[in-house]
Amino acid sequence: MIIFRYLAKQVLSSMLAVTFILLLVFMSGRFIKYLAKAASGGISPDVLFSIMAYRLPGFLELILPLGFFIGILLAYGRMYLESEMTVLHACGYSNRRLLIVTLGYSCIVAVFVGALSLFITPLGMQKVESLLYEQSKLTEFEMLFPGKFQSFKSGAGTTYTESLSDDKKTMFNVFISEKSEKNNTLNLVYAESGTQRIDALTGERFLELHNGASYEGRPGALDYQVVKFESYGVLIEESDEEQGAVKEEAISTIELWQAADLESKALLQWRISLPLLVPIVTLLAVSVSRVNPRQGRFFHLFPAMMIYVAYLGMLIVARKSVGKGELPDWLGLWGVHLLFFMLSLVLLTKDKWLSGLKRKRLIVRAERA
């Protein structure tokens, strides 16, 4: 029991450290993309941290198997390098027992990854889709930042407001620039203030500008049309009220189980494959974790990572092939798992095979002599 706790502590501490670093890297990259979208007025900054929190399970389900794999390599590699494994083997702690113990706490990680993959991540993605949908319903003027030029979502114009009222319904010193691609004209509008108004009959939104002027013409020409106004209404283009198709990550596992199309079957196999990935990479990690003290602590990491990358890459390719109908769904991702399971068994028993071959060679040489 003491040895079990010691091994678990070594592996899980390494796994948590690696997972934290990888999670920080992946989430930072995704956060920068959302931050750029917020800076351009695509989404509100208020929802950034909510979106990242809901996306956290989706990152963890991919990072945890890799973190556990590297954790075993680092922990057991250090123990081989410092001769701790040699002492354990000398005390009767066999490789088979080491493998069984490692599989024991890999099952805990697999259950956690399965809960993330099958249930928690789809729920989180549904929340993300809901937030992004609500953001898509906002107009450009609801996403304005005072004192900053911002582009329309369509990319056809630029807006600017010097300040906003406390309720964010009234804008002061409003500037709007919009270019028409049809006749290559530019329309510039300036107003002292602007408010949003909703037509009670049609439900259409208008930006009602007060005390300003409109300048329309072609850049470089002198025939601009100038129109001064006390009140000027601009129709605000509404986003489609129909919610778009929900991303496949947000579809619940129960719906995928009941679906008959190939893409749903491929996604379901992918979600089941993530927890199944953990015990198989455990077998691979234990089989390649042995380190020769003369080779260094990190010598075995490169070939091990190549195996993991090949494993994950083949799963991704198989998922796409099943979704396109290029690979039978009964084979699908299960064939990849079976292939690497067989590879892990070969790597685990290679020492016995090699020692058996050496013995046979020695016996043959002795008989010839």
N, C-alpha and C positions, 0 to 999 in steps of 0.2 A: 504493500500500500504506500509505503514511503517512496519507493522508486517510482510508482505510478504518479504520485503527486509531483515528484521532482521532474519527471519527463514532461508531464502536462504543463507545469510552470514554464519550463524552458521553451516548449513549442508555442504555447499560447501567448507568452510575452513577446516572442519574436513575431508571431502572427499579428498581434495588435499593433506593434510598432510599424511593421510593413504596411498594414492596412491603413493606418492613420496617415502615413506619408502618401500612399497612392490615392487615398480619398481626398486629401488636400490638393493634390495635383489635378485630379480629374474635376473636382468641384470648382477649383479656381478657374480652369479653362471654361467650364460651362457658365460660371458666374460672370466672367468677362464678356461672354457673348450676350447674356441677358442685360448686362450693364450697358453695352453698346446699343442694344435695342431700346433701352430706357432713355439713353441720352439722345437718340434720334426721335423720340416721341412715340415709339411703337407700343410701349407699355408704361405703366406708372411705376415709379421707383418704390411705391408703398408695398407692392406685391412681390418684390424681388426675393426677399428672405423667405416668404411663404412658399414661393415656387421652389426654391432650393431645398427647403425642408421637406416638401412633398416628394422631391426627386431623390432624396437621400437613400431610400430603400432600393431604388433602381441602380444606384452606384454600388451599394453594398453587395447586392446579389452577384455582381460581376467581380468585385474586388476581393471578397472574402475567400473564394477558392484559390485565387492566386496568392493572397496573403498567407493562407494556411500552407500551401505548397512551398513557398519560400521560407516560411517559418520552420518547417521540418528540415529543410536543407541547411539553414543557418544553425539551428540548435543541434542537430545530430552531427553536422559537419564539425562544429566546435568540439563536441564530445569525442569524436574520433581523433581530432587533431591533438587534444589534450589527454588522450589515452583513457578517458572515462569509460568509453565503450569497451575497451580492452579489459578493464577491471570488471565491468558488468558481465562480460562473457566468461571471464575467468571464475566468477562467482556463480556460474550456472544460469545466467540470464541469456537465453538463446535468442537468435535472430527471429525465430518464429514467435516467441513471447513478446519481443519488442514490436513486431508487426501487429499482433493482436491488440496490445495496449494502445498503439497509435491509431488503429482502426476504431478503438473504443471512443476516444474523444473526437475522431473525425466524424463519427455518426452524429454527435451533438452539433457540430458545425453544419453538417449536411441538413439536419432537421431545421436549423435556423435559416439556412439559405433557401430551403424548400418553402418555408413560411413566407419569406420575402418574395420569392419568385412567383408562387402560386396565388397569394392572397394580398399581401401588404403592398407590393409594388403596383399592381393594377388599381388598387384603391387610391394610392398616391397620385398616379397618373390621371385618374379621373378628376381629382381635385385640381391638378395642374391644367387640364383641359378646360375645366370650368372657369378657372381664373383667366386663362388666355382668351376664352370666349367672351367673358365680361369685358376684358380690355379691348377686344376687337369691336365691341359695340360703342366704345367711347369715340367721340369725334376728335379731330385735331385740336380744337379749341379747348377741350377738356383736359388735354395733355400738355398744355402750354406751360413753359417755365418763364417767369418774368425776367426781362432783360436779356433774352437769348433768342437768336434767330433759329427757327426750326423748319424743317421741310414737311410738306404734306406727305401722308402715307403713300399717295399715288406718285410722289416725286415731281408733280407738276408745278409746285409753287412753294413760297416761303412765307411764314408768318412771324410776327414780332409784336409783343406787348410790353410796355414799360413796367406795368404793375397790375396786380389783380386785387379785387376786393376780398375781404375776409372770407366770404362765402364762395369765392371763386366763380361767381356768376357774372361779374362786371369787369371788363377789361378797360384799361386806360392807355391812351396814346397807342392806338392799334395801327399796325402796318401790315398790309397783305400784298404780296407780289405773286401773280399767276401768269404763266405763259401759255398761249394757245398754239398748239402745233399745226393747226389747220392753216391759218393765215399768218403765222409767225408774228403775232402781235403780243405786246406785253401790257398787262393791266395792273396798275399800281393804285392802291387804295389806302388813304390815310384818314383816320377819324380820331376825335378826342376820346371817345368811349365806345364801348360795344357791349351788348347783352344778348343772351340767347332767348329766343321766343319760340314756343311750340304752337302751331296752328291747332285750334281746338277741334276743327272739322276733319282735317286730313292727317293730323299727327305729324306733319313735316316740321323739321327744325329750320329756323332761320337765325342768322347772325344779324342783329339789328344794330347798325352803326349810326352814330350821332355826331353831327357837326364835323364834316370832313370833305374830302374831295377825291375824285377818281380821275386817273390819268391813263389813257389808252392810246397806243400807237406802236409803231415799229421802232426797234432800237436803231439809232443813227439818223432817223428821219425827223423832220421838224413839224409834221402835221399831227401832233398829239391832240386828242380830244380831252378837254378838261371839263369836268362836271362837278360843281359844288353842291352839297346837299346838307340838309338838316337831319334827315333820317333816310337811311339806305339799307335795304334788306338783301341779304345774301343767303341763298338756299344752301344748307349744309347737307352734303351727300351722306345718306345713312348707310351704315353697314348692313349687310344682309341679316335679317332676323332669323333666318333658318340656320340652326347650328350645323356646322360642317360635320363631315364624317369623323367619328371619334377615332383617334389614333389607335393602332392595334395594341399598343402597350396598355391602353386603358380598358381594353375588353376583359371582362371577368373570365376566370378559368372555367366556370360552369358554362358560360356561353360558348367558349371555345370547344368544350367537350361535346356540346350538342350540335355544333356546326359541322357541315359536311364538306365545305370547300377546302381546297388544298392549302391555302394560305393559313387558315385557322388551324389545320392539322399541324402544319410546320411550326407555328407559334406555340401550340400546346406541347409539342415534342421538345421545343427549345426550353420552355419553362420547367419541364420535368428533367431535362438534361442538366440543368445547373446544379441541383442537389446531388444528382447521380455523378457529377463530375468530381465531387469532393473525395469519396472513397477511392476512386480510381487514381486520382493524382496522388493520394496518400500512398498507394502501392508503388507508384512510380517514384515518389520522393524518397521513400525508405530504401528502394532498390538502388538509387544513384547517390545516396547521401554519404556513402563510405568515402573517406578522404585519406589519402596517403600523406603523412606528415611532411614528406619531402615536396609534395606538390603545392602546398599552400591551402589556406582555408576556403578560398573562393574559386579554386580551379574547377570544381564540379558544377558550379552554377551555370556556366555558359551552355554546356550540352543539355543540362536539365531544363533550362529556359527554352531552348530550341524545341525540345520535346513538347513542352507545354504550349508554346506558340503554334506548333504544328497541330496539336490536339484541338485547341480552340479554333484555329483557322479552318480545319476540316469540318468542325461542327457548324460554323457559319456558312461554309459552302454547301454543306448538306441541307441546311435549313432553306437556303435560297433555291436549291435544286428541287426539294420537295414542294415548295410553294409554286414553282413553275411547272411542276409535273414531269421534270426530267429524271427524278429519282422516285421509285415506288415508296409510298408512305409507310408500308409495312417494314421496309428496310430503314429508310430515313436516317435519323441521327443515331439509331440503335446500332447500326453497323459500325459507326465510328467508335462508339463506346466499347463494343466488343473487340475491335481491332486493338485499341490501346490497353484494354484489360489483358488480352493475350500478350501484348508487348511487356506489360508489367510483370506477368508471370515468368516470361523468359528472362527478364533482367533479375528477378528475385532468385531464380534457380541457376543462373549462369555459373556461379562459383562452384556449385556441385558438379555441373557438367564439365567445367574446365578441370577441376581436381580429378574427376573420373577419367578424363582423357589423358591427363598427365600420368596417372597410375598405369593406365593401359600401355602408354608409351614406355614407361620404365620397365614394366613386365616384359614387353616385347624385346627391349634392349637387353634385359637380363637373360632372356632365353636365347637370344642370338650369341651372347657372350659365352 
